[in-house]
Structures are given as structure tokens and as C-alpha cells.
Amino acid sequence: MIRIASRPTGSSGKGDSEYARAVGLRWLISAVARIFNPGAKADCCLILEGPQGIRKSTALRTLAGEFFTDECQTSVARMPQCKHEVYG
């Protein structure tokens, strides 16, 4: 059985710690809360660090499915489209 609290550290290549488990769990809870209550306040931002190729984006793509994107451009000309992609 895989524990949700250990997944954010277990699949990221980072060492396991009480802090990392707590932050990862809180972030997952806020993500689920926003599914059931779009726009629900979430004061945390998950930052995934590590070298290229350790599947950081893949982990998020697996969680978010069709809602995941890493294609959002940040040019001023694309800001309206980017906001739509992020907020729906």
C-alpha cells in the first residue's frame, strides 16, 4: 500500500522528511478541495526541484490528466490566452 503522504517525496527524487510529507499532503488536500469547490483558497504553491528527467512534470500530468499543461507561454501577447488556460 502506498501512503499519499509519502508520494510527493517518494517520486521526486528528494529525501523523505517530516516537513516534505506535511507540505506534500497539504498541497494534495488543497488540490482536491479546489476540484470540489473551484476557486477555493489555497495559500500553498508546490515547488518541485531537481534535475531534468526525474519526472516532475510527469507526476503532475498523472495527477491532473487532461487539465495539465506545461505549454502556457508567458509573453505579454499571450497573457489573455494563458489566463484562460490556467483558470478555465
Contacts in CASP RR format, 6 or more apart in sequence:
PFRMAT RR
TARGET T0000
AUTHOR 0000-0000-0000
METHOD contacts of the structure
MODEL  1
MIRIASRPTGSSGKGDSEYARAVGLRWLISAVARIFNPGAKADCCLILEG
PQGIRKSTALRTLAGEFFTDECQTSVARMPQCKHEVYG
4 25 0 8 1.000
4 28 0 8 1.000
5 21 0 8 1.000
5 22 0 8 1.000
5 24 0 8 1.000
5 25 0 8 1.000
6 16 0 8 1.000
6 21 0 8 1.000
7 28 0 8 1.000
8 20 0 8 1.000
8 21 0 8 1.000
8 23 0 8 1.000
8 24 0 8 1.000
8 25 0 8 1.000
8 27 0 8 1.000
8 28 0 8 1.000
8 46 0 8 1.000
9 15 0 8 1.000
9 16 0 8 1.000
9 17 0 8 1.000
9 20 0 8 1.000
9 21 0 8 1.000
9 24 0 8 1.000
10 16 0 8 1.000
11 55 0 8 1.000
11 59 0 8 1.000
12 48 0 8 1.000
12 50 0 8 1.000
12 54 0 8 1.000
12 56 0 8 1.000
12 59 0 8 1.000
13 50 0 8 1.000
13 54 0 8 1.000
14 20 0 8 1.000
14 49 0 8 1.000
14 50 0 8 1.000
23 44 0 8 1.000
23 46 0 8 1.000
24 46 0 8 1.000
26 44 0 8 1.000
27 44 0 8 1.000
27 46 0 8 1.000
30 40 0 8 1.000
30 42 0 8 1.000
30 43 0 8 1.000
30 44 0 8 1.000
31 42 0 8 1.000
31 63 0 8 1.000
33 40 0 8 1.000
33 42 0 8 1.000
34 40 0 8 1.000
34 42 0 8 1.000
48 56 0 8 1.000
48 59 0 8 1.000
48 60 0 8 1.000
50 56 0 8 1.000
57 70 0 8 1.000
60 68 0 8 1.000
61 68 0 8 1.000
61 70 0 8 1.000
69 85 0 8 1.000
71 85 0 8 1.000
72 78 0 8 1.000
72 82 0 8 1.000
72 85 0 8 1.000
72 86 0 8 1.000
73 81 0 8 1.000
73 82 0 8 1.000
74 82 0 8 1.000
END
